[in-house]
Amino acid sequence: MSKTIIMSENNPEELGEVREALVNKVVRNLNDLNRLETAVPDLLFSRSESPTEPTINMQVPRICVALQGTKRVILGEETYIYDAYNFLMNSAELPLTFQVIEASPEVPYIGVVLKLNLKTVSQMLLDTSLPLPKLQPDGRGIAVSKVSVRLLNTLHRLVDLLDTPEDIPVLAPLIQRELIYHLLVGDQGHRLRQMVMKGTNSHQIGTSIKWLKQNFTKPLRVDGLAEIAGMSTSAFHEHFRTLTAMSPLQYQKWMRLHESRRLMLAENMDAGTAAFNVGYESQSQFSREYGRMFGAPPLQDIKRLRQHTAGI
């Protein structure tokens, strides 16, 4: 059964001033663009003046902040909603569906995304004596949390570096570490810790996900993946689904189908060749699973995507 996770809107007055200043700064950098990969590594801006169609992508660990408007994110059968009062963080690499659900020309959706480097998280835990978090059971590799003034102020200083690009190489890593610190000592800090601390279930599943990403075209042996994770097959199944909301087989299928879509769209590969390249032996099975995933057979879906890209 589908469930929706959304936080309440708390203390909007406290956040208003810093949020408004950050909106102005982001809009100025976007200029007429709807998406911008900034000169600050791993920092992205986006804008939409209307609700959007769902977009499905594999998302690396990151935080997503909506300065204006509202966005919906779907993982499996769970829906997460974030807005000007709540941010979203995924600590694992997950297949997510994103959709802007509240935006208008008068109040466009304005989003800021910062990718999280888990190596930096791990190094911070080694270098610093952070307060120990409350013990938490393993959970999803994604969560919605309340936006704080402290978080927005840190993000604002990172965005400010775009005005002095010569400072970016030195100061951006320091500010990003500060932001990660705020995440680690915040409500969702345990999710980041569990992903990088050896011996935790999340870290072990993360190891298997890394292997699966590099070998998704090969036949899947769940017992082999469980061995990589250092778990029994039954425990591996349970913890993999807990973190990702899907089975290892579903995760592999997701990667295969999205890579095939990329090959057809970006490299002009025909459906049969794309299917073979991602590990399918049966063209009919590929077409069936592709249609279930994207709502149309491969040729029809790619034609629609090209027309949309061309503005037709």
N, C-alpha and C positions, 0 to 999 in steps of 0.2 A: 504494500500500500504506500502510495506517495506521501511524503511529509514535507512540510515547508519549515525552514529554520530562519527566523528573522528576529533581530534584537529590537528592543524598544528605543524610542527617541528620547535620550536623556540629555539635559543641560544644553539645549541648542544655543542659548544666548552666549554661553561661555566659549563656544566654538565659532560663533559668527564672524568675528573680526578677522581672525587668522585665516579662516576659510575664504572669506571674500578677497583678502589680499592674495592668497594662493591662486584663486580662480583667475584674477586679473593677470597674474604673472604667467599662468599656463596658457591662457587665451592669447596673450601677446606673442608667446613663442610659437603657438600653433599657426598664427596668422590666418591664412585661408585654408589650411590643411585640416583634415579630419583625423589624421593619425601622424604622429611624429616620434621617431626613435631619436632621442636627444643626444647631444654630445657627451652627456654624462652616461657612462657605461651602465646598461641595464635599466635605464629610466625611460619610460614611454608615456606619451600623452595621447588622449583620444577625445573626440567630440562627436556628438550626433544631435541633430536638431529634430529628430523624430524617433519613435520606437523602431527597432530593427528586427530583421529576421534572425532566427537562431543561428549562431556560428559555432561549429564544433572543432575543437583543436586539442592536441596534447599540450598541457600547460606545465611548465617547469615550476619549482617552488617560487612563490612570489606573493606580494601583497597588492591588493587592488583597492584603490580609494576612489569613491565617487564624490567629487566635490559638489556636483549638482546632478539632479536626476536620479534614476534608480535602475539597477541592473539585476537581472536574474541569472543564476548559475545552476546548472543541473548536473548532478553526478549520480548515475544510475537512476534510481527512482526518487532521489532526494533533491529538493529545491532549496537553494540558499539565496537570500535577497539582501543586497547591500545598497546603501544610499549615503546621503551626506552625514549621517550619524553613526554609520557602521562601516567597517572595512572587512574585506575578505582576505584570508590567507590560506594558501595551500602549501603544505610542508612536503608533500610527495609529488612526483610527476604523475598527473592524472588526466584522463580524457574528460574534458568538461565542455558543456554547452553554455555559451554566453548569449544573452539577449538584453538589449536596452528596452525597458518597459515603460519608462517615464522620461520624456524629453519633448521639447517644443522649440520653435525658433526664438521665442521670448526667453525661455529658460532651458538651454540645451544641456544635454548630458555632457559633463566634463569629468574625465577620468584620468587618474595617474596610476601607473603600474611600476613597481620596482621588483625586478627579479632578485631572488635571494640566493646567495652563494653559500651552500651548505658547508663548504670547506672553511669559510670565514666563521660560520656558526661554531663549527668544531674547534677551530683555533681559539675563539673567544672563551669557550668553556675550559680549555687547557690553560689559557693565559690569565684568567681572572677568577676571583672568588665570588661568584654570583650567589645570591640567596637561593637556597634549595626550594624548589616548588613543592606544592602539595602533591602527594602521590595520586596519580591519575591512571585509570585503566587505559589500555590501548583503544584508540578510536579512529575515526576517519582522518585522512590526511588533509582535511579542509575544515574551516570553521569561519564563522562570522563573529566579530567582536566590536565593541564600542570604540569609536574614534575618540582619541584624547587630544587635548590641546598640545601636550608634549610631543605626541607623534606628529601632528600637523606642523608644529614649529620646526622639528627636525627635518621633515620633508621639505618645508619651505626653504630652509638653508641649503638643501641639496639643489633645489630648483634655482635658487639665487646664483649658483655657480655658473649658470648659462650666461650671465652677464659678464663674467670674468673667466673666459675659457682657459686662460693660462693657469688658473688655480685648480682646475678640475683634476689633473693627475695626482696632485698632492692631497687636496682636501676631500675629494669625493669618497675615497676609501675610508677616511676617518669618520665622515658623517654617516656613511652606510653602516659602519660598525656601531655607531651610536644608535642608529635606528634598530639594528638587530638586537642591541642591548635592551631597548625598550620592549621589543617583542619577547625576548627571553624572560624578562621579569614580569611580563603581563599575563593576562588570562590564558593565552594560548602558548605560552613559553614551553610548556611540557611537550607540545607536539614537535617543536623544533628540536628539543633535547633528545626526544626518543628517536628521531630520524638519524641523528649523528652519533649517538652513544652506542658503542659496541655492546652486544649482549641483549639489547632491547628487541622486542618483536618487530617494531617498526623499522629499525636499522637492518635487521635480517631480511625482512621483506623488501626493503629498498635495495639491498644487494641483489636479490633475485630479479627485481624490476630492471636494474641496470643490465644484467645479463640478457634478459628477455628483449630489451630494446636493441641490443647488438646482434641478436640471433633470431628475431621474430619470423624470418623466412623459413627457418628450419622446423621440422616436425616437433611438436611440443611433448616433452616427457615431464609430467608433473612431478614424478618421483625424483627426477634429476634436478628440477628447480628446487624442490624441498631440500635436497642434499646440499645445494649451493647455499640455501638459507640456514642450514644447520638445524632443520626441524623434521619431525615425522611428517608424512604426507597429509595426514588428517589435520594436524596442527597448522601446517603450511596453508592448506585450503582455508581454514578458519581465519587465520590472521591476515592472509592476502585479501579476503573479502572484507574483513573489518576495516582495513586501511583504504581500499580502493572501491568498495561497493560493487565489486564484480569478481568473477572467477578468473584464474590465470588464462583459461581458454578464451573467455570473453575479451580479456585485455589484449591477448595476442591477435584476435580477430579484428579488434578495433585498430590496432597498429597496421595490420596488413591492408585493411580496406582504405584507410586514410593515405597510406603510402601509394597504393594503386591509384587513388584519385589524384594525388599530386603528380604521379608519373604521366597520367593521361592529360592532365591540364597543363602542366609546366613543360613537359618534355614531348608532348604530342604522341605519346605511345598508344597503340591500339589496345583495346580491352583485353584481348587474349594474351598479348605479350606482358601487359601490366600484371595480370593475374598470375602468370607464371613467375614473374620476377619477384613477387611478394610471397610465393610459396604455395599457391593453389595448383592442384593437379587437375581439377575438374572445372571447366569453364561454366557449366550450368550451376554448380554450387557457388562459384564466385558471383555470378549474376544474381542469384537468389539472395545471397547474404548482402551484396552491395545494395540491392533494391530495398531490403529491410532497413539497412543503416541510413541510406540517404533519400529514400522515398521515391526513387526512380531507377530504372536500369542504367548501366554505365554510360552508354552513348547519349541517352536523353539527359542525364544529369550533367554531363560535361558540356553539352550544347547549351543548356540553361545557364551554367556558370559562365561560359564564354560570352553569352549574350548580356548577362548581368554586368560583367566586367567592362564590356564595350559600351554599356549605357543604353542598350537597345530595349 
